Amino acid sequence: MSDSDDEAERTARLVEAWRAADRTLTRSLREPTLGELLAGLSDAPYDPDGPADVYGDGIVAELERRVAGLLGTQDAAFFPSGTMAQQIALRCWAGRTGNPVVALHPMSHPERWEGGALSTVSGLRVVHPTTEPRQPTPEEVEAVGEPFGTLMLELPLRDAGFLLPGWEELEALVGAAREREAVVHFDGARLWESTVHFGRGLPEIAALADSVYVSFYKSLGGLSGAALAGPREFVEETRVWRHRYGGQVFRQFPQALSALAGLDRRLPRLPAYVEQARRVAAGLQAGFEEAGLPWFRVHPEVPHTHQFQVWLPYGAERLTDAGLRQAEETGTVLFRRWSADGPPGLAMTEVEVTEPGLSWTETDVRDAVSAFVARL
């Protein structure tokens, strides 16, 4: 059996265990069946006798209006993927500013997860205000050694631990970019849940930037898709480039339906998820201490959103296997897959808290930690 066959078999076993579990902090994107996804569309908050969509009108246009209203922007455009939305936004700003240089973090999505498309497809170049695993500081933006046309901030910065700056620091970051005569673009794939940390509503957050990208599947549970929001003239230009990039899809009503359902059902619940994630993080820290682990890290100690990292001094496969056996033997899913992408001897997993995790007490978390550690 090949390595790919082994991995496919392992993934199937993991998903089977996750689906069968009766206690979990969230449900993974791999768990729903086709039937369950279709059932979710059938009761989406939209009149089934209303217009569908043809090349972006109908329900897709309604979704665009809804997003613009939520973010307080003049307009918003639907995109099949966040990668396409970001590429086009940064390309359009480069054309408008006359500067193809984008200042962003090396751990941001375009640098790590878009196949080098910024340079290969759009002909843009990047500079890094910092290489530290955190948000850049205003002073670092001010000190960038060459002119740049756009400052892109990923809010939150996922690969550094779903980290957000403080509100005053975010204002100062934007101010530093303005002093450099640059525009500001927010990679807000997970901006929806950032309101708790910032203590501000979505319109006030979005108003700091010249454009904002948001995702419909990462936190809202949609099938796929994203939106770019900003000034009307700018958004109209991105629609032209969307067509050129192959994003003018004939029908997209399933994605639009699921996005509208997420805005209605999931968006109002996100603050509760963030607050519960902070309780879960505290329970994990207490549980690891009680278990006598030689070292552990919950990062950040107080989560900025409803997602955060956990680091332990064991191999990734050993930790993933312990979590799998815990799910199969007890029906409880505490951790899912672990990664060895960090320093040698350490592994990391991401923890997310959504509706299934709201009922967990700190004692529940500590007990689950004990059962997990016993299987290492």
C-alpha positions in Angstrom: 0.0 0.0 0.0 1.4 3.4 -1.0 1.8 6.4 1.4 -1.1 8.1 -0.3 -3.3 5.1 0.3 -2.2 4.9 4.0 -3.0 8.6 4.4 -6.4 8.2 2.7 -7.2 5.3 5.0 -6.1 7.2 8.1 -8.2 10.2 7.1 -11.3 8.0 6.6 -10.8 6.5 10.0 -10.4 9.9 11.6 -13.5 11.3 9.9 -15.5 8.2 10.9 -14.5 8.6 14.5 -15.3 12.4 14.5 -18.7 11.8 13.0 -19.6 9.1 15.5 -18.5 11.2 18.5 -21.2 12.5 20.8 -19.0 15.1 22.4 -16.9 17.6 20.5 -15.9 21.2 20.5 -16.8 21.7 16.9 -17.7 19.8 13.7 -15.0 19.7 11.0 -15.6 20.7 7.4 -14.9 17.0 6.4 -17.8 15.6 8.4 -21.0 16.5 6.5 -22.3 14.1 3.9 -23.7 15.3 0.6 -27.2 14.7 1.9 -26.6 16.8 5.0 -25.2 19.6 2.9 -28.2 19.5 0.5 -30.6 19.5 3.5 -28.9 22.6 4.8 -29.7 24.4 1.5 -33.3 23.3 1.6 -34.1 25.3 4.7 -31.9 28.3 4.0 -33.5 31.7 4.7 -34.5 32.5 1.1 -37.8 32.2 -0.8 -37.5 29.1 -3.0 -39.8 30.8 -5.5 -37.5 33.8 -5.7 -35.0 34.3 -8.6 -31.9 32.1 -8.6 -28.9 33.6 -10.4 -27.4 34.0 -13.8 -23.8 35.3 -13.9 -24.1 37.0 -10.5 -27.6 38.5 -10.4 -30.6 37.3 -8.3 -29.6 35.7 -5.0 -25.9 36.4 -5.5 -26.6 40.1 -5.9 -28.8 40.0 -2.8 -25.8 38.4 -0.9 -23.5 41.2 -2.1 -26.0 43.8 -0.8 -26.2 42.1 2.5 -22.4 42.0 3.0 -22.0 45.6 2.0 -24.7 46.5 4.6 -23.0 44.5 7.3 -19.6 46.0 6.7 -20.9 49.5 6.0 -19.2 49.7 2.6 -20.6 51.2 -0.6 -20.5 47.8 -2.5 -19.4 44.2 -2.3 -18.7 41.6 -5.0 -19.0 37.8 -4.7 -16.0 35.7 -5.6 -15.7 31.9 -6.0 -12.7 31.8 -3.7 -10.8 34.0 -1.3 -7.6 33.4 -3.2 -9.1 35.0 -6.4 -10.6 37.8 -4.3 -7.3 38.7 -2.7 -5.3 38.5 -5.9 -7.7 40.8 -7.7 -7.9 43.3 -4.9 -4.1 43.6 -4.6 -3.7 43.8 -8.4 -6.3 46.5 -8.7 -4.7 48.6 -5.9 -1.3 48.2 -7.6 -2.8 49.7 -10.7 -4.4 52.5 -8.9 -1.4 53.4 -6.8 1.2 52.8 -9.5 3.2 50.7 -7.1 3.3 46.9 -7.4 4.9 46.3 -4.0 2.6 44.9 -1.2 3.7 45.0 2.4 2.4 41.9 4.3 3.4 39.3 6.8 5.4 36.3 5.6 2.9 34.0 7.4 -0.1 35.6 5.6 -2.3 33.6 3.3 -0.9 35.0 0.0 2.6 34.0 1.0 1.8 30.5 2.3 -1.3 29.2 0.6 -1.7 30.7 -2.8 1.1 29.1 -4.8 3.1 32.3 -5.3 0.3 33.7 -7.4 1.0 37.3 -6.3 4.2 37.4 -8.4 3.4 34.6 -10.9 -0.1 35.7 -11.9 -0.3 39.4 -10.9 3.3 40.5 -11.3 3.4 42.0 -7.8 6.3 42.0 -5.3 6.2 41.7 -1.5 8.1 43.2 1.4 7.8 42.0 5.0 7.5 44.6 7.8 8.5 41.8 10.2 9.3 38.1 10.2 8.2 37.6 13.8 5.2 35.3 14.4 2.9 38.2 15.4 1.2 41.2 13.8 3.6 43.9 12.6 3.9 47.1 14.7 3.3 50.6 13.4 7.0 51.3 13.8 7.9 48.4 11.6 5.5 49.6 8.9 7.1 53.0 9.1 10.5 51.5 8.8 10.0 49.4 5.6 13.0 50.2 3.5 11.3 50.9 0.2 8.0 52.5 -1.1 5.0 50.2 -1.1 1.5 50.7 -2.6 -0.6 48.5 -0.3 -0.4 47.3 3.3 -2.2 44.0 3.6 -3.2 43.0 7.2 -4.5 39.5 7.8 -7.1 39.8 10.6 -6.6 37.5 12.5 -3.2 36.2 11.5 -4.1 32.5 11.5 -0.7 30.8 11.2 0.7 32.8 14.1 -2.2 31.7 16.4 -5.2 33.6 15.1 -3.6 36.8 16.5 -5.1 40.3 16.3 -3.6 43.6 17.2 -5.3 45.8 19.8 -7.8 48.4 18.5 -5.5 51.3 19.1 -2.6 49.4 17.5 -4.7 48.6 14.4 -5.5 52.3 14.1 -1.8 53.1 14.4 -0.9 50.5 11.8 -3.4 52.0 9.3 -2.1 55.5 10.2 1.5 54.3 9.5 0.5 53.1 6.0 -1.3 56.4 5.3 1.9 58.2 6.2 3.7 56.1 3.6 1.0 57.1 1.1 -0.2 53.5 0.8 -3.7 52.0 0.8 -4.8 49.4 3.3 -6.4 46.0 2.5 -7.8 43.7 5.2 -7.6 40.0 4.6 -10.6 39.5 6.8 -11.3 35.8 6.1 -12.1 35.5 9.8 -13.0 39.2 10.4 -16.5 38.2 11.4 -15.4 36.9 14.8 -12.9 39.7 15.5 -15.5 42.1 17.0 -15.2 40.7 20.5 -11.4 41.4 20.7 -11.6 44.8 19.1 -14.7 45.8 21.1 -16.0 47.4 17.8 -18.7 46.5 15.3 -18.0 45.3 11.8 -18.6 48.7 10.1 -16.2 50.5 12.4 -13.5 47.9 11.8 -14.0 47.8 8.0 -14.0 51.6 7.8 -10.3 51.6 8.7 -9.4 49.9 5.4 -9.7 50.8 1.7 -11.0 47.3 1.0 -11.9 44.2 2.9 -12.1 40.5 1.9 -14.4 38.2 3.9 -15.0 34.4 3.6 -18.3 32.6 3.8 -17.1 29.1 4.7 -14.3 29.5 7.3 -16.5 30.8 10.2 -20.0 31.0 8.7 -20.2 27.4 7.6 -21.0 28.2 3.9 -20.1 25.9 1.1 -17.5 28.2 -0.4 -17.0 31.7 -1.7 -15.9 35.1 -0.6 -16.6 38.8 -1.0 -14.6 41.9 -1.6 -16.1 45.1 -0.1 -15.1 48.7 -0.5 -15.8 51.8 -2.5 -18.3 51.3 -5.4 -15.8 52.3 -8.2 -13.2 50.0 -6.8 -15.6 47.0 -6.5 -16.8 47.5 -10.0 -13.2 47.3 -11.2 -12.7 44.0 -9.3 -15.8 42.6 -11.1 -14.1 43.2 -14.4 -11.0 41.4 -13.3 -13.2 38.6 -11.7 -14.5 37.9 -15.3 -10.9 37.9 -16.6 -9.8 35.5 -14.0 -12.6 33.0 -14.8 -14.7 33.9 -11.8 -17.9 34.9 -13.6 -19.6 31.6 -12.9 -23.0 30.9 -14.6 -24.8 29.7 -11.4 -23.7 30.1 -7.8 -26.9 29.9 -5.9 -25.8 27.0 -3.6 -22.9 29.0 -2.4 -25.1 32.1 -2.0 -27.8 30.3 -0.1 -25.3 28.8 2.3 -23.6 32.1 2.8 -27.0 33.8 3.6 -27.8 31.0 6.0 -24.4 31.6 7.8 -25.0 35.3 8.1 -28.4 34.7 9.6 -27.6 31.7 11.9 -23.8 31.6 12.6 -22.8 35.3 12.6 -24.9 36.2 15.7 -23.4 33.2 17.5 -19.7 34.0 17.0 -19.3 36.2 20.1 -20.5 33.3 22.2 -18.0 31.0 20.5 -15.2 33.4 21.3 -16.2 33.7 25.0 -16.4 29.9 25.3 -13.1 29.4 23.5 -11.5 31.5 26.3 -13.0 29.1 28.9 -11.9 26.1 27.0 -8.3 27.5 26.7 -8.3 28.0 30.5 -9.5 24.4 31.0 -6.8 23.1 28.7 -4.1 24.9 30.6 -5.4 23.6 34.0 -5.7 20.1 32.6 -2.2 20.0 31.2 -0.9 21.2 34.6 -2.8 18.6 36.5 -1.6 15.9 34.0 2.0 16.8 34.8 3.1 17.4 31.2 6.8 18.5 31.0 5.8 21.4 28.8 2.8 22.8 26.9 1.6 26.0 25.3 -1.9 27.3 24.7 -1.4 30.2 22.3 -2.5 32.8 22.8 -3.3 32.1 26.5 -6.5 34.2 26.1 -7.7 33.5 22.6 -8.4 36.5 20.4 -11.1 34.6 18.4 -12.9 31.2 18.8 -9.7 29.5 17.4 -6.3 29.1 18.9 -3.2 26.9 18.9 -2.0 24.1 21.3 1.6 23.0 21.3 2.9 19.8 23.0 6.4 18.2 23.1 5.5 14.9 21.3 5.4 13.7 17.7 2.5 14.8 15.5 1.5 11.2 14.6 1.6 10.1 18.2 -0.7 13.0 19.2 -3.1 12.5 16.3 -3.3 8.8 17.2 -4.0 9.5 20.8 -6.9 11.8 19.8 -8.2 9.2 17.4 -8.2 6.5 20.0 -9.9 8.8 22.5 -12.7 9.6 20.0 -13.2 5.9 19.1 -13.0 4.6 22.7 -14.9 7.4 24.6 -16.9 9.3 22.0 -15.2 12.5 22.8 -13.2 14.6 20.3 -10.8 17.0 22.0 -8.0 17.4 19.4 -8.0 16.4 15.8 -4.9 16.5 13.5 -1.5 17.6 14.8 1.3 19.2 12.7 5.1 19.0 13.1 5.7 22.3 11.2 7.2 24.1 14.2 10.4 23.6 16.1 11.9 20.0 16.3 10.3 17.9 19.0 7.1 19.9 19.1 3.7 19.5 17.4 0.8 21.9 17.1 -2.9 21.6 16.6 -5.6 24.2 16.1 -8.6 24.2 18.4 -11.9 25.7 17.3 -15.0 26.2 19.5 -18.4 26.4 17.8 -22.0 25.4 18.7 -21.2 21.8 19.9 -18.6 23.2 22.3 -20.8 25.6 24.1 -22.0 23.0 26.7 -18.5 22.1 27.8 -17.5 23.2 31.3 -13.9 23.7 32.5 -14.2 20.4 34.3 -15.3 18.7 31.1 -12.2 20.1 29.4 -9.9 19.0 32.2 -11.4 15.5 32.2 -11.0 15.3 28.4 -7.3 16.4 28.7 -6.7 13.6 31.3 -8.2 11.0 29.0 -6.1 12.3 26.1 -2.8 12.3 28.0 -3.5 8.8 29.3 -3.4 7.6 25.6 0.0 9.2 24.7 
